[in-house]
Structures are given as structure tokens and as C-alpha cells.
Amino acid sequence: MKSEKKFSRRAEARPDELLDAAMAVFAEQGFAGAKMEDIARRAGVSKGTVYLYFASKEALIEGIIQRAVAPIASGALPQLAAFEGDPRLPITMLLKTIAGLLSDPAKLAIPRLFLREGMNIPGMADIYRRDVLDKAMPVLTGLVERGVASGHLRAVDPDLTVRSIVGPLIAHVALSEIFGIRPEDGLALDRLIDNHIDILFGGLAAERSDGTP
């Protein structure tokens, strides 16, 4: 019985082990240069075992992206979709959550791979759009719309405002990971988010009756 339970736990952990191995190999060799046997060797399994769980390198990429966004997709996004009130609080929490995730080198490796090789990986842009953007952007747009309607935000274009919310973070990571341009103390995501929020909310806040934001 104990051996059966151990085998069951091992089988349940296998997909994550394969995804970890795939991400490491993709980071080292690039997507085009990586082979399924390299991933199998890194994971300590046979190539057949990799194919048992993932039919291709593209399937591994999809699994990596889905696993990375799962905490936000299942946690933060439903809360944002249901939020009523001043949207600046949940926007702040979301940006800080993303910054916290990207502070983990293993999590940062995913957008780094996308930025450096996204156009060379078949279907990666479609996967990222379906699993990330198509879920997050409508929720953020609705949050801004409700903020405008409730008077917490000035009358801005919600769709374009979402781009202003996420755009600086994307640009910051792109500057760092594609061009090697980053602050002296590294990626400095916490400082970036604090600075971004200060500028963003200074422009978004609705004026009070005395003319102040």
C-alpha cells in the first residue's frame, strides 16, 4: 500500500518536474535548439515518459505558461472581476503580485523566453494571448469602467487605460531582458511598481470638489 501511495504521489508530481526541466533546457539552449531527449535527460526520465505527458515542445510551452498564470487566473482575476469601489487598491495589489512573481528567477524566465524567442516559437503568442491576455484584459477594463462610473477615476478610456497600467511593466522587463538596460540595483521591480503607481494614480484620480485629486 505504501509503495502504491508513493507511486501515486510521484506520478502527480511528474508534470511539474517535466515542466521545470523543459524551462531549464529552453533557457539554456533556446526553443529551437532544445530536444525532447535533452528535457528527458534533465528530468531523469526516458523520452517516452516526456511524450506520455506532453506531445511536443509546444505542449510543454503551453503547460509552462498555464502553470505560471494559474495563481492569478484562479485567485486575483475573479476578485478583480467582482470588486466594487475604488479600483486603485486592487490595481496596486495586482501589480505588486506580478512584481512578486517576477522576482522569482524561475518565474521571470517565462517572460524572458517569450520576449527573446516568442516569434520563433510556433503558437506561443496565441497561447499567451488565450491564457493570459484574453483573461486579464477584459477584467481590468471592467474594473476601470466601474471606477469611472462610480466617480473614483476621471473619465478616461478604459481600454487604453489598461495599456497604461500594464505597459510600463512590460517595457521595463523588455529593456532588462532584451537590451540589458536595468537600474544599478538590478531589475528593481518593487521600486518600479511604487514609482509607476504614483504617476499612474496621479493621472487617474478624479478631482474632488475642491479641485484636488
C-alpha contacts under 8 A as a table, 3 or more apart, distances in Angstrom:
res1	aa1	res2	aa2	distance
1	M	4	E	5.10
1	M	5	K	6.35
2	K	5	K	5.15
2	K	6	K	6.16
3	S	6	K	5.00
3	S	7	F	6.09
4	E	7	F	5.09
4	E	8	S	6.14
5	K	8	S	4.99
5	K	9	R	6.22
6	K	9	R	5.21
6	K	10	R	6.13
7	F	10	R	4.98
7	F	11	A	6.12
8	S	11	A	5.14
8	S	12	E	6.24
9	R	12	E	5.13
9	R	13	A	6.26
10	R	13	A	5.17
10	R	14	R	6.15
11	A	14	R	5.11
11	A	15	P	7.86
12	E	15	P	6.99
13	A	16	D	5.65
13	A	17	E	6.39
14	R	17	E	5.03
14	R	18	L	6.17
15	P	18	L	5.11
15	P	19	L	6.13
15	P	53	Y	6.72
16	D	19	L	5.01
16	D	20	D	6.07
17	E	20	D	5.14
17	E	21	A	6.21
17	E	43	A	6.41
18	L	21	A	5.04
18	L	22	A	6.03
18	L	39	I	7.28
18	L	40	A	7.52
18	L	43	A	5.90
18	L	50	V	6.95
19	L	22	A	4.98
19	L	23	M	6.09
19	L	60	L	6.40
19	L	63	G	7.01
19	L	64	I	6.01
20	D	23	M	5.25
20	D	24	A	6.30
21	A	24	A	5.18
21	A	25	V	6.24
21	A	39	I	5.65
21	A	40	A	7.67
21	A	42	R	5.54
21	A	43	A	5.37
22	A	25	V	5.14
22	A	26	F	5.99
22	A	39	I	5.30
22	A	42	R	7.98
22	A	60	L	6.97
23	M	26	F	5.10
23	M	27	A	6.05
23	M	64	I	7.47
23	M	109	A	7.66
23	M	110	I	7.79
24	A	27	A	5.19
24	A	28	E	6.27
25	V	28	E	5.10
25	V	29	Q	5.80
25	V	30	G	7.32
25	V	34	A	6.32
25	V	38	D	7.10
25	V	39	I	6.29
25	V	42	R	7.68
26	F	29	Q	5.35
26	F	30	G	4.61
26	F	31	F	5.07
26	F	33	G	7.92
26	F	34	A	6.03
26	F	113	L	7.77
27	A	30	G	5.70
27	A	31	F	7.85
27	A	109	A	7.12
27	A	113	L	6.87
29	Q	32	A	7.74
29	Q	33	G	5.34
29	Q	34	A	5.59
30	G	33	G	5.37
30	G	34	A	6.10
30	G	117	E	7.64
31	F	34	A	5.33
31	F	57	K	7.98
31	F	117	E	7.43
31	F	121	I	6.84
32	A	120	N	7.81
32	A	121	I	7.67
34	A	38	D	6.63
34	A	39	I	7.62
35	K	38	D	5.18
35	K	39	I	6.60
36	M	39	I	5.09
36	M	40	A	6.15
36	M	47	K	6.44
36	M	50	V	7.40
36	M	56	S	7.83
36	M	57	K	7.13
37	E	40	A	4.90
37	E	41	R	6.02
37	E	46	S	7.62
37	E	47	K	5.36
38	D	41	R	5.11
38	D	42	R	6.20
39	I	42	R	5.09
39	I	43	A	6.19
39	I	47	K	7.94
39	I	50	V	7.88
40	A	43	A	5.10
40	A	44	G	5.99
40	A	45	V	5.14
40	A	46	S	5.57
40	A	47	K	5.16
40	A	49	T	7.65
40	A	50	V	6.20
41	R	44	G	4.97
41	R	45	V	6.14
41	R	46	S	7.14
41	R	47	K	7.85
42	R	45	V	7.88
45	V	49	T	6.33
45	V	50	V	7.48
46	S	49	T	5.28
46	S	50	V	6.89
47	K	50	V	5.21
47	K	51	Y	6.52
48	G	51	Y	5.12
48	G	52	L	6.17
49	T	52	L	4.94
49	T	53	Y	6.88
50	V	53	Y	5.59
50	V	54	F	5.90
50	V	55	A	7.76
51	Y	54	F	4.88
51	Y	55	A	4.97
51	Y	56	S	7.10
52	L	55	A	7.10
54	F	57	K	7.56
54	F	59	A	5.64
54	F	60	L	6.06
55	A	59	A	6.15
56	S	59	A	5.11
56	S	60	L	6.52
57	K	60	L	4.99
57	K	61	I	6.31
58	E	61	I	5.02
58	E	62	E	6.27
58	E	121	I	7.62
58	E	122	P	7.08
58	E	123	G	7.43
58	E	124	M	7.56
59	A	62	E	5.04
59	A	63	G	6.20
60	L	63	G	5.00
60	L	64	I	6.14
61	I	64	I	5.07
61	I	65	I	6.29
61	I	124	M	7.32
62	E	65	I	5.26
62	E	66	Q	6.11
62	E	124	M	7.52
62	E	127	I	6.39
63	G	66	Q	5.14
63	G	67	R	6.02
64	I	67	R	5.31
64	I	68	A	6.23
64	I	110	I	7.74
65	I	68	A	5.14
65	I	69	V	6.30
65	I	110	I	7.30
65	I	127	I	7.93
65	I	128	Y	7.10
65	I	131	D	7.57
66	Q	69	V	5.43
66	Q	70	A	5.92
66	Q	131	D	6.59
67	R	70	A	5.27
67	R	71	P	7.98
68	A	71	P	7.20
68	A	107	K	6.94
69	V	72	I	5.49
69	V	73	A	5.91
69	V	131	D	7.73
69	V	132	V	6.93
70	A	73	A	4.97
70	A	74	S	5.79
71	P	74	S	5.49
71	P	75	G	5.70
71	P	76	A	7.42
72	I	75	G	5.11
72	I	76	A	4.81
72	I	77	L	6.07
73	A	76	A	6.32
73	A	77	L	5.39
73	A	78	P	7.40
73	A	135	K	7.51
73	A	136	A	7.83
74	S	77	L	6.62
74	S	78	P	6.75
75	G	78	P	6.11
75	G	79	Q	6.71
76	A	79	Q	5.26
76	A	80	L	6.16
76	A	94	L	7.07
77	L	80	L	5.01
77	L	81	A	6.08
77	L	135	K	8.00
77	L	136	A	6.79
77	L	139	V	6.79
78	P	81	A	5.04
78	P	82	A	6.33
79	Q	82	A	5.29
79	Q	83	F	6.03
80	L	83	F	5.09
80	L	90	P	6.66
80	L	139	V	6.67
80	L	140	L	7.36
80	L	143	L	6.82
81	A	139	V	5.43
81	A	140	L	7.74
81	A	142	G	7.21
81	A	143	L	6.78
83	F	87	P	7.72
83	F	90	P	7.98
83	F	143	L	7.34
84	E	87	P	7.54
84	E	146	R	7.36
85	G	146	R	7.96
85	G	147	G	6.90
85	G	150	S	7.41
85	G	152	H	7.69
86	D	89	L	6.51
86	D	147	G	6.11
86	D	152	H	5.59
86	D	153	L	7.97
87	P	90	P	5.61
87	P	91	I	6.14
87	P	143	L	6.36
87	P	144	V	6.78
87	P	147	G	5.77
87	P	152	H	7.54
88	R	91	I	5.11
88	R	92	T	6.03
88	R	201	F	7.28
89	L	92	T	5.20
89	L	93	M	6.32
90	P	93	M	4.91
90	P	94	L	6.02
91	I	94	L	5.12
91	I	95	L	6.19
92	T	95	L	5.28
92	T	96	K	6.14
92	T	197	I	7.07
93	M	96	K	5.18
93	M	97	T	6.01
94	L	97	T	5.01
94	L	98	I	6.23
95	L	98	I	5.15
95	L	99	A	6.16
95	L	193	I	6.77
96	K	99	A	4.92
96	K	100	G	6.06
96	K	190	D	7.34
96	K	193	I	6.82
97	T	100	G	5.04
97	T	101	L	6.30
98	I	101	L	5.10
98	I	102	L	6.18
99	A	102	L	5.13
99	A	103	S	6.14
99	A	189	L	5.71
99	A	190	D	6.57
99	A	193	I	7.47
100	G	103	S	5.16
100	G	104	D	7.19
101	L	104	D	5.68
101	L	107	K	6.16
101	L	108	L	7.54
102	L	105	P	6.83
102	L	107	K	5.49
102	L	108	L	4.74
103	S	107	K	7.50
103	S	108	L	6.86
103	S	189	L	7.35
104	D	107	K	5.30
104	D	108	L	6.18
105	P	108	L	4.92
105	P	109	A	6.09
106	A	109	A	5.31
106	A	110	I	7.46
107	K	110	I	5.82
107	K	111	P	7.83
108	L	111	P	5.85
108	L	112	R	6.22
109	A	112	R	4.97
109	A	113	L	6.01
110	I	113	L	5.17
110	I	114	F	6.29
111	P	114	F	4.85
111	P	115	L	5.94
112	R	115	L	5.20
112	R	116	R	6.08
112	R	173	V	7.89
112	R	174	A	7.84
112	R	177	E	5.96
112	R	178	I	7.84
113	L	116	R	5.27
113	L	117	E	5.69
113	L	118	G	6.80
114	F	117	E	5.38
114	F	118	G	4.25
114	F	119	M	7.95
114	F	124	M	7.64
115	L	118	G	5.71
115	L	174	A	6.74
115	L	177	E	7.66
115	L	178	I	7.05
116	R	177	E	7.78
116	R	178	I	6.41
117	E	120	N	5.26
117	E	121	I	6.40
118	G	121	I	5.39
118	G	124	M	6.08
118	G	125	A	6.46
119	M	122	P	7.43
119	M	124	M	7.61
119	M	125	A	7.32
121	I	124	M	5.59
122	P	125	A	7.96
123	G	126	D	5.15
123	G	127	I	6.12
124	M	127	I	5.01
124	M	128	Y	6.06
125	A	128	Y	5.11
125	A	129	R	6.03
126	D	129	R	5.09
126	D	130	R	6.05
127	I	130	R	5.17
127	I	131	D	5.89
127	I	132	V	7.99
128	Y	131	D	5.32
128	Y	132	V	5.39
128	Y	133	L	6.73
129	R	132	V	5.45
129	R	133	L	4.65
129	R	134	D	5.66
130	R	133	L	6.28
130	R	134	D	5.22
130	R	135	K	7.16
131	D	134	D	6.61
131	D	135	K	6.54
132	V	135	K	5.51
132	V	136	A	6.02
133	L	136	A	5.15
133	L	137	M	5.58
134	D	137	M	5.98
134	D	138	P	6.87
135	K	138	P	6.43
135	K	139	V	6.95
136	A	139	V	5.38
136	A	140	L	6.26
137	M	140	L	5.15
137	M	141	T	5.99
137	M	162	V	7.05
138	P	141	T	5.00
138	P	142	G	6.09
139	V	142	G	5.19
139	V	143	L	6.23
140	L	143	L	4.96
140	L	144	V	6.30
140	L	162	V	6.35
141	T	144	V	5.24
141	T	145	E	6.16
141	T	158	P	5.35
141	T	159	D	5.59
141	T	161	T	7.82
141	T	162	V	6.11
142	G	145	E	4.95
142	G	146	R	6.18
142	G	158	P	7.60
143	L	146	R	5.30
143	L	147	G	6.23
144	V	147	G	4.91
144	V	148	V	6.22
144	V	153	L	7.69
144	V	158	P	5.45
144	V	161	T	7.66
144	V	162	V	7.75
145	E	148	V	5.23
145	E	149	A	6.18
145	E	158	P	5.68
146	R	149	A	4.98
146	R	150	S	5.99
147	G	150	S	5.24
147	G	151	G	6.24
147	G	152	H	5.18
147	G	153	L	5.33
148	V	151	G	5.20
148	V	152	H	5.99
148	V	153	L	4.65
148	V	154	R	5.84
148	V	155	A	5.73
148	V	156	V	7.28
149	A	152	H	7.76
149	A	153	L	7.95
150	S	153	L	7.66
151	G	154	R	6.80
151	G	206	A	6.61
152	H	205	A	6.49
152	H	206	A	5.68
153	L	156	V	7.64
153	L	204	L	5.52
153	L	205	A	4.84
153	L	206	A	4.57
154	R	204	L	5.85
154	R	205	A	5.91
154	R	206	A	4.26
154	R	207	E	7.26
155	A	206	A	7.96
156	V	161	T	6.95
156	V	204	L	7.62
157	D	160	L	5.52
157	D	161	T	5.94
158	P	161	T	4.95
158	P	162	V	6.31
159	D	162	V	5.49
159	D	163	R	7.08
160	L	163	R	5.24
160	L	164	S	6.60
161	T	164	S	4.89
161	T	165	I	6.26
162	V	165	I	4.96
162	V	166	V	6.39
163	R	166	V	5.43
163	R	167	G	5.27
164	S	167	G	5.30
164	S	168	P	7.02
164	S	200	L	7.84
165	I	168	P	7.07
165	I	200	L	7.32
166	V	169	L	5.59
166	V	170	I	6.50
167	G	170	I	5.21
167	G	171	A	6.11
168	P	171	A	5.00
168	P	172	H	5.94
168	P	196	H	7.45
169	L	172	H	5.09
169	L	173	V	6.30
169	L	192	L	7.88
169	L	193	I	7.80
170	I	173	V	5.33
170	I	174	A	6.07
171	A	174	A	4.99
171	A	175	L	6.05
172	H	175	L	5.24
172	H	176	S	6.34
172	H	182	R	7.87
173	V	176	S	5.09
173	V	177	E	5.94
173	V	187	L	7.73
174	A	177	E	5.25
174	A	178	I	5.43
174	A	179	F	7.19
175	L	178	I	5.74
175	L	179	F	5.15
175	L	180	G	6.22
175	L	181	I	5.25
175	L	182	R	6.81
176	S	179	F	5.81
176	S	180	G	4.55
176	S	181	I	4.77
176	S	182	R	5.05
176	S	187	L	6.99
177	E	180	G	5.62
177	E	181	I	7.77
182	R	186	G	6.03
182	R	187	L	5.87
183	P	186	G	5.39
183	P	187	L	6.32
183	P	188	A	6.78
185	D	188	A	6.40
188	A	191	R	5.52
188	A	192	L	6.24
189	L	192	L	4.91
189	L	193	I	6.07
190	D	193	I	5.27
190	D	194	D	6.29
191	R	194	D	5.16
191	R	195	N	6.07
192	L	195	N	5.16
192	L	196	H	5.90
193	I	196	H	4.96
193	I	197	I	5.94
194	D	197	I	5.25
194	D	198	D	6.25
195	N	198	D	5.22
195	N	199	I	6.44
196	H	199	I	5.30
196	H	200	L	5.86
197	I	200	L	4.94
197	I	201	F	5.79
198	D	201	F	5.65
198	D	202	G	6.06
199	I	202	G	5.16
199	I	203	G	6.56
200	L	203	G	5.43
200	L	204	L	6.22
201	F	204	L	4.79
201	F	205	A	5.57
202	G	205	A	5.93
202	G	213	P	7.33
205	A	213	P	5.42
206	A	213	P	5.55
207	E	210	D	7.65
207	E	211	G	5.33
207	E	212	T	5.17
207	E	213	P	4.20
208	R	211	G	5.23
208	R	212	T	5.36
208	R	213	P	5.79
209	S	212	T	7.41
